[in-house]
């Protein structure tokens, strides 16, 4: 398992990449095609009212979360690139420049 985390605007978003042989979570919408690599991460967007108040780049915004949409991949490289793109996209959806997102990949051994 890898954790892939994007940092920007004074906050972070972390998703999980389940690797070959690991069991990703099962719930409605989870892939059942037996993909060897599965990426799971929240998705969010800015809203005018409701949502959760967050401080991003020194400004307060309201953020609503979507249900995580797992995605399956054939290779680790494809999964990691898609994960990085997903993280950059989430920050861009709330007005943070994609280029400012710093991404780290945390190996399973570092989690223990």
Buried (B, 14 or more C-beta within 10 A) or exposed (E): EBBBBBBBBEBBBBBBBBBEEBEBEEEEEBBEEEBBBBBBBBBBEBEEEEBEEBEBBEEEBBBEEEEBBBBBBEEBEBBBEBBBEBBBEBBBEBEBEBEBBEBEEBEEEEEE
